[in-house]
Every structure is written in C-alpha cells, then in structure tokens.
Amino acid sequence: MGIKDEMQAKAKQAKDKLQNKQGETKQRGQSEQERLRQRADESRQSGQRSLDDISDDMDDRT
C-alpha cells in the first residue's frame, strides 16, 4: 500500500467518523427539541386548567 492509499484510507475513516458524529448530534438535537415541545404543551395545558379553575370559581360565586 502506498502513501497515497494510506492517506486516502485515513481521510475516508475521518470522513465516516465525522458523518457518524453529525448523525448522532442531529438525532440528539431532534430528541431535545421534542422534549422541549412536550414541556411547552404540558405547560400550556396546565395554564389552561388553571384558567378553567378560575372561571369555575368565578361562576360558583355568581
């Protein structure tokens, strides 16, 4: 194997490793984004429940 072949093999390994890392990072980013989306939905639902409870309390008083 010549020096050129060795360099090409090392470059290919580095490229494959980089692409693998990018794939992992992208997947982690998507997971984090989904987790944040779920938390926002839960917060919205909790806020809506609170507003509904206040409305019910106000209706009970009248």
Residue pairs with C-beta under 8 A, 6 or more apart in sequence:
1 9
